Amino acid sequence: MGVAYIENDNFHYETFLLKRKMPISEILWAYLQIEDVKLSVCCGRSTMVVSRLILRTRAKKITLELDSKERVNEILKEFKDADIGIVIGYKKELENVFDKDYNEFLKIAGL
């Protein structure tokens, strides 16, 4: 699972063993995504819950698998507490307008 944390107004994270950072001011939207993944194991089937932190900037979408839903929520709370206008939480209608009409996205998000 990935490593992610906020330090000195930067968001630090790892992808494929590469350490990266970006100013948190570049993050426009952040949300939790949970997926049940079915696995085949030696003696049957099992289900694993995968918790992802999704970050959207104007240029890209970053998907990070983290250790737990709680860890994702801790990071989302840190973003919210930073109070720099990051939209927190997922709504389908936000997804529909994010790339098409950013002003409408902000309006729906309540900013």
C-alpha positions in Angstrom: 0.0 0.0 0.0 1.1 3.5 -0.7 2.6 6.1 1.6 1.0 9.6 1.7 1.3 12.6 4.0 1.2 16.4 4.1 4.3 18.4 5.1 5.2 22.0 4.6 2.1 22.7 2.3 3.1 19.8 0.0 1.4 16.5 -0.5 4.0 13.7 -0.5 3.1 10.3 -2.0 4.6 7.2 -3.6 3.6 5.5 -6.9 5.4 2.4 -8.1 8.2 3.0 -5.6 8.7 6.6 -6.9 8.5 9.3 -4.3 6.6 12.4 -5.5 5.3 15.6 -4.1 3.0 18.4 -5.2 1.8 21.6 -3.6 -1.5 21.0 -1.9 -2.7 24.2 -3.6 -2.8 22.3 -6.9 -5.3 19.8 -5.6 -8.8 20.8 -6.6 -10.8 17.8 -5.5 -10.2 14.9 -3.2 -12.3 11.9 -2.3 -12.4 8.4 -0.9 -13.1 5.4 -3.2 -13.8 2.0 -1.8 -13.9 -1.2 -3.9 -14.5 -4.8 -2.9 -12.1 -6.9 -4.8 -12.8 -10.6 -5.2 -9.7 -12.9 -5.0 -9.2 -16.5 -5.8 -7.0 -18.2 -3.3 -5.8 -21.8 -2.9 -8.9 -22.9 -0.9 -11.7 -20.8 -2.4 -12.6 -17.2 -2.9 -12.1 -14.2 -0.7 -13.0 -10.5 -0.8 -10.6 -7.7 0.1 -11.6 -4.1 0.6 -9.4 -1.6 -1.2 -9.4 2.0 -0.1 -8.2 4.7 -2.5 -7.5 8.4 -2.2 -8.5 10.1 -5.5 -7.0 13.5 -6.2 -7.9 15.7 -9.1 -5.9 18.6 -10.4 -6.6 20.6 -13.5 -4.1 18.4 -15.4 -4.5 14.9 -13.9 -6.2 12.4 -11.8 -4.1 10.6 -9.2 -5.2 7.4 -7.6 -3.5 6.1 -4.5 -4.3 2.8 -2.7 -3.7 3.4 1.0 -3.7 1.1 4.0 -7.3 1.8 5.2 -10.4 3.9 4.8 -9.4 5.6 8.1 -6.1 6.7 6.7 -7.8 8.2 3.6 -10.2 10.0 5.9 -7.3 11.4 7.9 -5.7 12.9 4.8 -9.1 14.3 3.7 -9.5 15.9 7.1 -6.0 17.5 6.8 -7.0 18.9 3.4 -10.2 20.2 4.8 -8.4 21.8 7.8 -5.9 23.5 5.5 -8.9 25.5 4.3 -7.6 26.3 0.8 -10.7 25.4 -1.2 -10.2 21.7 -1.9 -13.5 20.1 -2.7 -13.8 17.1 -0.4 -16.1 14.1 -1.1 -17.6 12.4 -4.2 -20.8 13.2 -6.0 -21.6 11.8 -9.4 -22.8 15.2 -10.6 -19.3 16.6 -9.7 -17.6 13.9 -11.8 -19.9 14.8 -14.7 -19.0 18.5 -14.8 -15.4 18.5 -13.6 -13.7 18.3 -17.0 -16.5 20.2 -18.9 -17.3 23.2 -16.8 -15.1 24.0 -13.8 -17.3 27.0 -12.7 -20.3 24.7 -12.6 -18.2 22.2 -10.6 -17.5 24.9 -8.0 -21.1 25.9 -7.9 -22.3 22.3 -7.3 -19.6 21.8 -4.7 -20.8 24.9 -2.9 -17.6 27.0 -3.3 
